[in-house]
Amino acid sequence: MIKFDADSAIGRFKRWSDEEKQMIHKTSIKILSEIGMHVFHQEARSLLQDAGAVVDGNLVKVPERMVDEALRSAPSKYSIYNVDGSEAFCLAPNVVTFGTGTDMPEFIDLYSGEIRPGRLEDCENAAKIAEHCKSIDWLAPYALANDKNPRTADVHHYKAMRKYCSKPILTLATDPYSLQGIIDMAAAQAGGYEQLKAKPTFVHYAEPISPLQHSEESLGKLLLCAEYGIPVTYTAGITAGATGPVTLAGTLAVGSAECLMGLVIHQLKAPGAPFMYGIEASIMDMKTTVCMYGGPEYGLMNSFVGEMGRFYQLPTFGISGATDANQIDFQMGAEMIYSMMTAIYGRQNFVHDNGYMGIGQMGCLQSILAANELLTFAKRYAQDIEITEESIGYDLIKKIGIGGNYLQTKETARKFRKEFYLPEFLNRKRNVAWIADGCPNIPDQLTAKAKEIIEGDVQTFISDELEAKFDAIIEEHESYYFT
């Protein structure tokens, strides 16, 4: 987690003017009120119509007044908690937190190096790695359990993450019933539904279908989160040149309108329930027709989302640490660190996808460790330089004097770990020492560390009694779908 002083350089940083943000906002309002959107959920349409929206079949047009009311009722900040009930962080304007990517269908095997379908054990091992990583603040289901039925994979993912990681979780669900199972599991661990509402240990991700459509499944999950007080992001996953206009500004206006429709529905269901603003905007590469995760446009648009969230006084969902690379290489490092810095400068609050590879299709345990290393790098930059009388230390400078050295002073021994970034994997050795050590490369070091973590003594965070409750919920879901 990074917490900026509002008066710091990054805390004051603003790339886009209020007038530019107003232009995006006004266009989003025109989309909502004049073009409208398809809303494929009966309760959502009823809520909208009763509040004053124009409803014609599935087509819904929302006046500006309803958006303003939703923005006023949604909280500007709220806290997310660790599994033990302690506060992990507060999603507030100058707080940035980082988590892993979600549901990668393919996985680079740690031992063979082959690319294969993801398995539940990959989700478990990713949780073990994330628990170890100090710069990973929360966890998402990093691998898609292709060895489980797709309809019940979500509840298996939740158990895998919660068993091996104490940090907050981002969840996904195929449908509202799967989400209900996750809520039931989280409530069982929290001590009840009211306890979970008071101290939520997970955030849920749902999304519209660009352009301008809201599915029954996504809205069902959104409404369920509102009912139980579960923090939710309703993030528009929109691609410039494909599901959004080719201009970045046009794509952001459409994506923002879609997210605001979700906000209106959410707040009509439960005014004051925790909501997170998000637009996961990318571009389509016109050579490959692939939606890109790396590249400058992705970081640029997501940085804008952070500013737009503060404009709306809403916590924001963001992205960093994702790469289009298919292996641990130069491209991976460049795209990861760039997007981490744009997330920091955009001050997005809940930043996912760190460790994503292969254009959002592939994960590997080494990638999480690489993301952690680079996040530690980026976080040190974001901490700025502390300038006080004590940190300047004139008396020490006077004491050491001309031609002396500071290596053996108590101040150096006491403060260097705070002042200096100390990498675990990036090379800091002269070539002679590096050769003497066998010319270690970073991919091999990451692989060795991942094996050390998952093969070592691993702490678990659910008791036998709680695991039995989780298993009963999973069994209930399997019976629901397959009997």
C-alpha positions in Angstrom: 0.0 0.0 0.0 1.1 3.6 -0.7 -0.4 6.5 1.1 0.5 9.9 -0.2 0.4 13.2 1.6 -2.1 15.4 -0.2 0.6 18.1 -0.4 3.3 15.9 -1.9 4.3 16.1 -5.5 2.4 13.0 -6.5 -0.5 13.9 -4.2 -0.9 17.2 -6.1 -0.2 15.7 -9.5 -3.0 16.3 -12.0 -2.6 15.7 -15.7 -6.1 16.6 -17.0 -7.9 19.8 -16.3 -11.3 20.0 -14.6 -12.7 21.3 -17.9 -11.5 18.2 -19.7 -13.0 15.9 -17.1 -16.3 17.8 -17.3 -16.3 17.2 -21.0 -16.1 13.5 -20.5 -18.7 13.6 -17.8 -21.2 15.7 -19.8 -20.8 13.3 -22.8 -21.4 10.3 -20.5 -24.6 12.0 -19.2 -25.7 12.6 -22.8 -25.1 8.9 -23.6 -27.2 7.9 -20.5 -30.0 10.3 -21.1 -30.3 10.5 -24.9 -28.9 7.2 -26.3 -29.7 5.0 -23.4 -28.5 1.5 -22.7 -29.9 -2.0 -22.7 -30.6 -3.4 -19.2 -31.3 -7.1 -19.2 -32.5 -7.4 -15.6 -36.1 -7.0 -14.5 -35.4 -5.8 -10.9 -32.8 -3.3 -12.2 -35.3 -1.9 -14.8 -38.0 -1.6 -12.1 -35.6 0.3 -9.8 -34.7 2.6 -12.6 -38.2 3.2 -13.7 -39.5 3.9 -10.2 -36.8 6.4 -9.7 -37.6 8.4 -12.9 -35.8 6.7 -15.8 -37.4 6.2 -19.2 -37.9 2.5 -19.8 -38.9 1.0 -23.1 -38.6 -2.7 -23.0 -34.9 -3.3 -22.3 -33.9 0.2 -23.4 -33.3 2.5 -20.4 -32.5 6.3 -20.5 -31.3 7.8 -17.2 -31.6 11.6 -16.5 -28.7 13.5 -15.1 -30.5 14.0 -11.8 -30.4 10.3 -11.0 -26.6 10.2 -11.7 -26.1 13.1 -9.3 -28.2 11.5 -6.6 -26.2 8.2 -6.9 -22.9 10.1 -6.7 -24.0 11.9 -3.6 -25.1 8.7 -1.9 -22.1 6.5 -2.6 -19.3 6.6 -0.1 -16.1 8.4 -1.0 -13.9 6.0 1.0 -14.2 2.7 2.9 -11.9 0.1 4.4 -11.1 -3.4 3.4 -10.0 -6.0 6.0 -7.6 -8.9 6.4 -9.0 -12.3 7.3 -8.2 -11.7 11.0 -10.4 -8.6 11.1 -7.6 -6.1 11.1 -7.8 -3.2 8.6 -5.7 -3.9 5.5 -6.2 -0.4 4.0 -8.7 2.3 3.5 -9.6 3.1 -0.1 -9.3 6.8 0.0 -8.2 9.5 -2.5 -4.4 9.3 -1.9 -4.1 5.5 -1.2 -2.9 3.1 -3.9 -3.0 -0.7 -3.3 -1.9 -3.5 -5.6 -3.2 -7.0 -6.3 -2.7 -9.9 -8.7 -4.4 -10.7 -12.0 -7.5 -12.9 -12.4 -8.6 -16.2 -13.9 -5.7 -16.9 -16.4 -6.9 -19.8 -18.5 -3.3 -20.9 -19.4 -0.3 -21.3 -17.0 3.4 -21.8 -17.4 4.2 -24.9 -15.4 6.8 -24.1 -12.7 8.7 -27.4 -13.1 8.4 -28.3 -16.8 8.1 -24.8 -18.3 5.3 -26.0 -20.6 2.2 -23.8 -21.3 -0.8 -25.8 -20.1 -4.4 -25.2 -18.9 -4.6 -23.6 -15.5 -5.4 -25.8 -12.5 -6.8 -25.3 -9.0 -3.3 -26.0 -7.6 -2.0 -23.0 -9.5 -4.6 -20.9 -7.7 -3.4 -22.3 -4.4 0.2 -21.8 -5.2 -0.4 -18.2 -6.3 -2.0 -17.6 -2.9 1.1 -18.9 -1.2 3.3 -16.6 -3.3 1.1 -13.6 -2.7 1.1 -14.1 1.0 4.9 -14.0 0.9 5.1 -10.8 -1.3 5.2 -7.7 0.8 4.3 -5.3 -2.1 1.3 -7.4 -3.1 -1.5 -6.0 -0.9 -4.3 -8.3 -1.9 -5.0 -11.4 -4.0 -7.3 -12.3 -6.9 -7.9 -15.8 -8.3 -4.7 -15.9 -10.4 -5.4 -19.1 -12.3 -8.6 -20.5 -13.8 -9.2 -24.0 -12.4 -9.9 -25.8 -15.7 -9.8 -29.1 -13.7 -13.1 -28.0 -12.1 -16.4 -27.4 -13.8 -16.7 -23.8 -15.0 -19.9 -23.3 -13.1 -18.4 -24.1 -9.7 -14.8 -23.0 -10.3 -15.4 -19.7 -8.5 -16.2 -21.2 -5.1 -13.1 -23.5 -5.5 -11.0 -20.4 -6.2 -12.3 -18.7 -3.1 -11.4 -21.6 -0.8 -8.0 -21.9 -2.4 -7.2 -18.2 -1.9 -8.6 -18.0 1.6 -6.8 -21.2 2.8 -3.4 -19.9 1.9 -3.6 -16.1 2.0 -4.6 -13.8 4.9 -4.9 -10.7 2.7 -8.1 -9.2 1.2 -9.4 -10.8 -2.0 -10.9 -9.7 -5.3 -13.5 -12.3 -6.4 -15.1 -13.1 -9.7 -18.3 -15.2 -10.2 -20.0 -16.7 -13.2 -23.4 -15.8 -11.9 -25.2 -14.5 -8.8 -25.6 -18.0 -7.3 -21.8 -18.5 -7.4 -21.3 -15.1 -5.8 -23.9 -16.1 -3.1 -21.7 -19.1 -2.3 -18.6 -16.9 -2.0 -20.5 -14.5 0.3 -21.7 -17.5 2.4 -18.1 -18.7 2.8 -16.8 -15.3 3.7 -19.6 -14.8 6.2 -18.9 -18.2 7.8 -15.3 -17.0 8.4 -16.2 -13.5 9.5 -18.8 -14.8 12.1 -21.9 -13.8 10.2 -23.3 -11.6 7.4 -23.5 -8.4 9.5 -19.9 -8.9 10.7 -18.8 -9.3 7.0 -20.7 -6.2 6.1 -19.0 -4.2 8.9 -15.6 -5.5 8.0 -15.6 -6.8 4.4 -12.7 -9.1 3.5 -13.2 -9.1 -0.2 -14.2 -7.0 -3.2 -16.3 -8.3 -6.1 -15.7 -7.6 -9.8 -18.6 -7.3 -12.2 -18.8 -5.6 -15.6 -21.1 -4.3 -18.3 -20.8 -5.5 -21.9 -19.5 -2.7 -24.1 -21.0 -0.9 -25.9 -23.9 0.1 -23.6 -25.2 -3.3 -22.5 -25.8 -4.7 -19.0 -26.4 -8.4 -18.7 -28.7 -10.2 -16.3 -25.8 -12.0 -14.7 -23.7 -8.9 -14.1 -26.5 -6.9 -12.7 -27.6 -9.8 -10.5 -24.2 -9.8 -9.0 -24.1 -6.0 -8.6 -27.5 -6.0 -6.8 -26.4 -8.9 -4.6 -23.3 -6.9 -3.5 -25.5 -3.9 -2.7 -27.8 -6.1 -0.6 -25.0 -7.6 1.5 -22.8 -4.5 1.6 -20.0 -6.1 -0.3 -17.7 -3.6 -2.0 -18.0 -4.0 -5.7 -16.4 -2.5 -8.8 -18.6 -2.4 -11.9 -15.8 -1.8 -14.4 -16.3 -1.3 -18.1 -14.0 -3.5 -20.0 -13.9 -1.5 -23.3 -11.5 -1.7 -26.3 -10.8 1.4 -28.4 -11.4 0.7 -32.0 -13.6 -2.4 -31.3 -16.2 -2.1 -28.6 -15.4 1.6 -28.1 -14.6 4.5 -30.3 -11.1 4.6 -31.8 -10.3 7.8 -30.0 -9.2 7.3 -26.4 -11.5 10.2 -25.2 -14.5 8.6 -26.9 -13.8 5.2 -25.3 -13.4 6.8 -21.9 -16.7 8.6 -22.3 -18.6 5.4 -23.2 -16.9 3.4 -20.5 -17.6 6.0 -17.9 -21.3 6.1 -18.9 -21.5 2.3 -18.5 -20.0 2.4 -15.1 -22.2 5.2 -14.0 -25.3 3.2 -15.0 -24.1 0.5 -12.7 -23.6 3.1 -9.9 -27.2 4.3 -10.3 -28.7 0.8 -10.1 -26.4 -0.1 -7.2 -27.3 3.0 -5.1 -31.0 2.6 -5.9 -30.9 -0.9 -4.4 -28.9 0.1 -1.3 -28.0 3.8 -0.9 -24.6 4.2 0.7 -23.4 0.8 -0.2 -19.6 0.7 -1.2 -19.0 1.1 -4.9 -15.8 1.4 -6.9 -15.6 3.4 -10.2 -13.6 1.7 -13.0 -12.9 1.7 -16.7 -10.6 -1.0 -17.9 -9.9 0.6 -21.2 -7.5 -0.7 -23.8 -6.9 -0.7 -27.6 -7.3 -3.2 -30.3 -4.0 -3.9 -32.1 -4.9 -3.4 -35.7 -2.3 -5.9 -36.9 -3.3 -8.8 -34.7 -6.9 -7.8 -33.6 -5.8 -8.5 -30.0 -6.9 -6.4 -27.0 -3.6 -5.1 -25.6 -2.6 -5.1 -21.9 0.8 -3.5 -22.5 1.5 -0.4 -24.4 1.3 3.3 -23.6 -2.4 3.8 -24.2 -3.5 1.3 -21.5 -1.5 3.1 -18.8 -2.6 6.5 -20.1 -6.3 5.7 -20.0 -6.1 4.0 -16.6 -4.3 6.9 -15.2 -7.2 9.1 -16.4 -9.6 6.7 -14.5 -7.8 7.6 -11.2 -8.3 11.3 -11.8 -12.0 10.8 -12.9 -12.6 8.8 -9.7 -11.4 11.7 -7.6 -13.6 14.0 -9.8 -16.6 11.9 -8.8 -15.3 11.4 -5.2 -15.4 7.6 -5.6 -12.7 4.9 -5.0 -11.2 3.6 -8.2 -10.4 0.3 -9.7 -7.2 0.2 -11.8 -4.6 -2.0 -13.6 -0.9 -2.3 -13.6 1.9 -4.9 -13.8 0.3 -6.6 -16.9 2.3 -7.6 -20.0 1.6 -8.9 -23.4 4.9 -10.8 -23.3 4.7 -14.6 -23.3 7.9 -15.1 -21.2 10.0 -13.3 -18.6 11.9 -10.9 -20.8 12.6 -7.2 -21.5 9.1 -6.6 -22.8 7.6 -7.9 -19.6 9.7 -5.7 -17.3 9.2 -2.6 -19.4 5.4 -2.9 -19.6 5.1 -3.9 -15.9 7.1 -1.0 -14.5 5.5 1.6 -16.8 2.0 0.6 -15.9 2.9 0.6 -12.2 4.1 4.1 -12.4 1.0 5.3 -14.3 -1.2 3.7 -11.6 0.8 5.5 -8.9 0.6 8.9 -10.7 -3.1 8.3 -11.4 -3.5 7.3 -7.7 -5.9 4.5 -8.6 -7.0 2.8 -5.3 -7.4 -0.9 -6.1 -5.0 -1.9 -8.8 -5.3 -5.4 -10.2 -3.6 -7.6 -12.8 -0.1 -7.5 -11.4 1.6 -10.6 -12.8 -0.7 -10.9 -15.9 1.1 -12.3 -19.0 0.3 -13.3 -22.5 -2.3 -10.6 -23.3 -4.4 -11.6 -20.3 -4.4 -15.3 -21.1 -1.4 -16.7 -19.2 0.1 -16.7 -15.7 3.1 -18.1 -14.0 4.2 -18.0 -10.4 7.5 -16.4 -11.3 5.6 -13.4 -12.8 4.0 -12.7 -9.4 7.5 -12.5 -7.8 8.7 -10.3 -10.7 5.7 -8.0 -10.2 6.4 -7.8 -6.4 10.1 -6.9 -7.1 9.0 -4.1 -9.5 6.3 -2.9 -7.2 8.8 -2.5 -4.4 10.9 -0.5 -6.9 8.0 1.7 -7.8 6.8 2.2 -4.3 10.2 3.4 -3.2 10.1 6.1 -5.9 6.6 7.1 -4.8 7.8 7.5 -1.2 9.6 10.6 -2.2 12.5 12.1 -0.2 11.9 13.0 3.4 13.3 16.4 4.0 13.5 17.4 7.7 16.2 18.7 10.0 16.7 15.1 11.2 16.9 13.5 7.8 19.3 16.2 6.5 21.5 15.5 9.6 23.8 18.6 9.5 25.4 17.6 12.8 26.5 14.3 11.3 27.8 16.0 8.2 29.8 18.4 10.4 31.1 15.5 12.5 32.3 13.4 9.5 33.8 16.5 7.9 35.9 16.7 4.8 37.3 13.5 3.4 35.5 11.2 5.9 33.0 8.4 5.2 29.6 7.5 6.5 29.7 3.7 6.0 30.5 2.9 9.7 28.1 5.4 11.3 25.2 4.2 13.4 22.9 6.4 11.3 23.8 4.4 8.2 23.3 1.1 9.9 20.0 2.2 11.3 18.5 4.0 8.3 19.8 2.4 5.1 16.9 -0.1 4.8 14.4 2.6 5.0 16.2 5.0 2.6 17.4 2.5 0.0 15.6 0.1 -2.3 17.1 -3.3 -1.8 16.2 -5.7 -4.7 15.9 -9.4 -4.2 16.5 -10.4 -7.9 17.8 -7.4 -9.9 21.5 -7.6 -10.3 23.7 -5.3 -8.2 27.0 -7.3 -8.5 30.1 -6.4 -10.6 30.6 -8.8 -13.5 33.5 -10.6 -11.8 31.4 -11.5 -8.8 28.4 -12.3 -11.0 30.5 -14.7 -13.1 31.9 -16.3 -9.9 28.4 -17.0 -8.8 27.7 -18.9 -12.0 26.1 -16.0 -14.1 22.6 -16.3 -12.5 19.8 -15.0 -14.6 16.6 -13.5 -13.2 14.1 -16.1 -14.6 16.1 -18.9 -13.0 16.2 -17.0 -9.7 12.5 -16.4 -9.8 11.8 -20.1 -10.5 14.0 -21.1 -7.6 12.3 -18.7 -5.2 8.8 -19.8 -6.3 9.8 -23.5 -5.6 11.2 -22.5 -2.2 8.0 -20.8 -1.2 5.5 -23.5 -2.3 7.6 -26.4 -1.1 8.4 -24.9 2.3 6.3 -24.7 5.4 3.2 -22.9 4.4 0.7 -21.3 6.8 -3.0 -21.9 6.4 -5.8 -19.6 7.4 -8.9 -21.7 7.7 -9.5 -24.2 10.5 -10.6 -27.8 9.9 -14.1 -26.8 11.1 -14.2 -23.9 8.7 -12.9 -26.0 5.8 -15.7 -28.4 6.4 -18.2 -25.5 6.1 -16.5 -24.3 2.9 -16.6 -27.9 1.4 -20.3 -28.1 2.3 -21.0 -24.9 0.4 -19.0 -26.2 -2.6 -20.8 -29.5 -2.6 -24.2 -27.6 -2.4 -23.2 -25.7 -5.5 -22.1 -28.8 -7.4 -25.4 -30.4 -6.6 -27.3 -27.3 -7.7 -25.7 -27.2 -11.1 -25.3 -30.9 -11.9 -28.2 -32.8 -10.3 
